[in-house]
Amino acid sequence: MKKLDLYIIRKFLGTFFFSLGLILSIAIVFDISERLEKFLESKATVMDIIVDYYLNFVPYFANVFSALFTFISVIFFTSKLASNSEIIAILSTGISFRRLTRPYLMSAALIATLSLLLSAFVIPNANRKRNLFAEQHLNRRYMNNEKNIHRQIAPGTYIYMSSLSPSTPVGFHFALERFNGDTLVSKWTSDRVEWREDLKKWRVYRWKVREFAGNEQSYYTGEQLDTTLNFSFKEFTEDPKRVKENLTLPQLNEYIDRQKLRGSANVVEFQLEKYKMFANAFSTFILTMIGVCIASKKVRGGMGFHLGVGLTISFSYILFMQFSTVFATNGGMNPMLAVWLPDILFAIVALFVYRLAPK
């Protein structure tokens, strides 16, 4: 690397970490002011609040806004270089604009790699501790008040419960149906089922089973039975949002495979979470390229104009991401396409502004 590369990398990373640290400090102050009363009411010590909550809050919040602040940092310091005519001086020495972008992309690669490693391995463990602290001290325990619960626990196997008591692991008016294609093979009903944590089994009370084989039927009854079913009480007491946040990449892959085997409908949300880890890291390169192409041209509006354009583009990217996520969740759009579509569209924008950049 040449001195120019080191100069730009130092400016890039310095601005990025400074701006990110500044916004994190502001976010922590606002969060403390919002939760101060609950902190005082809880039995948590100051060290618990700092170590278990805020030290685990920082990497999550930083990673969420890393791509955005990468873009803002590029716009900020590159616009300053352009306004001081440093970009003109660099290009006048015979260095091509393509060569100028090399240190930018090297810095973006460092940030993208760090973001991917954090989101895939570090942040899920931090989220687990932060969410546990929130449950214990901030009264953020998840309560499933769902009624008329329907679940597919395996291909062709469905369960139903009219209600489930979160405080006591008991479900009421339980039914389990098995299908072979569109044909009902067996139906199991019970007044009440109870999860026995000591046995890791379900205890079924006053059960009835009807099996169908062509025109013939078999009927069985019983008062009590301990049995293993392909679901646990824990699945109904966990907040799906927190489950996604708490899974590392290998755990997320295992969870997705298990949900696919069951034929679960909510597997899309977890696929989106997985693909976002990679798409968000790659977006760092795209937003960096757009930022340097826009801010490297000296204009009359100066830094204010560049920041205005940059913020418009960055918020447009976030808006596209939200739209595509909703389409994937509720509209049947392919999850991978939904996550990568904003990157594809803005990669085209990056190519367009690169052609217009000063050479």
Protein Blocks (a to p, Z undefined) as FASTA:
>chain_A
ZZklmmmmmmmmmmmmmmmmmmmmmmmmmmmmmmmmmmmmpmcdfklmmmmmmmmmmmmm
mmmmmmmmmmmmmmmmmmmmmmnommmmmmmnopafklmmmmmmmmmmmmmmmmmmmmmm
mmmmmmmmmmmmmmmmnopaccdfbehiacdfbghiacddfbdcfkbccdehiaddddeh
jacfbdcddfbdcddfklopacdehiaddddehjaccddddfbdcdddfbdfklmmpcfk
lmmmmpcfklmmmmmmmmmmnopaklmmmmmmmmmmmmmmmmmmmmmmmmmmmmmpccfk
lmmlmmmmmmmmmmmmmmmmmmmmmmmmmnopafklmmmmmmmmmmmmmmmmmmmpcZZ
